[in-house]
Amino acid sequence: MKRQDFRFFHRLRVRWVEVDMQKIVFNGHYLMYFDTAVTGYWRALALPYEEGFAALGGELYVKKATVEYHASARNDDQLDVALKCEHVGRSSMRFVGAIFRGNQLLVTGELVYVFADPAEQKSRPVPDALRALLQDYEAGQAVTELRLGSWEVLQTDARRVRTEVFIEEQGIARDDEWDAADATAVHAVLYNRLGQPLATGRLLQHAPGVAKVGRMAVRHMLRGANLGAAVLQALVQAAAARGDREVVLHAQRSAEGFYRRLGFAVRGEPFDEVGIAHVEMVLPLTAQTSASRA
């Protein structure tokens, strides 16, 4: 197997606790590496595992797991665990995997799962929605859909995401979360193939020529899958399309690096907002930028 055989990679670093007396990774940990990568694979498919499989009407049970060793990993090695769904049968799905250190192949593996009723643990046919999702992802197709619209159209799903992230997770008061600006904002909601809302954000007209992005939220289990970037880029494109010259936002300090990577720069000093440290960040929209985003 070669790296180019795979679309999905999960990166991890070997910990000291995973090394045995021979100063190499203990053989059993490689199966754990593959299992950890499976969680990342579902994230790459924009599928929150528990909620997603409940909607699909079943659960996955391991039928077979094999590992073949070619070379050893050592403490502090950086590894890439590659996975792909190679075959979907009537009620089972077969994944093949490989663990690389750089371009060197260390371990190969196979995981066979059966889709089954979670109560009786009896096999069921793989749902068409799951079959199509797996096949399309491996073919390089998009697995999410982003919708822009008014609060009237998108409020049910935007509320769901924002309630989970801001009110339940971060403890922000409901009176601080909901305001009149929602009614005039452009809203973005990102959905997976099952129609489940995963991320949201809104765009306001802060001042003439100045757009303001706010209420950026991604559900906890899907963070790290570039969903927030997709929402933000769609809102920036909407601002550019209407002729705004810059986009501003109030970033939580914990998310400052995320916005920096997407071109935003800090302006001014940090400040407190709803009990959380924030900083203002800005992205200029030049004529060239506006044209490229049209």
Secondary structure by P-SEA (a helix, b strand, c coil): cccccccbbbbbbbccccccccccccaaaaaaaaaaaaaaaaaaacccaaaaaaaacbbbbbcbbbbbbcccccccbbbbbbbbbccccccbbbbbbbbbccccccccbbbbbbbccccccccccccaaaaaaaaaaaaccccbbbbbbcccccaaaaaaaaaacccccccccccccccccccccbbbbbbccccccccccccccccccbbbbccccccccccccaaaaaaaaaaaaaaaaacccbbbbbccccaaaaaaaabbbbccbbbbcccbbbbbbbbbbcaaaaaaac
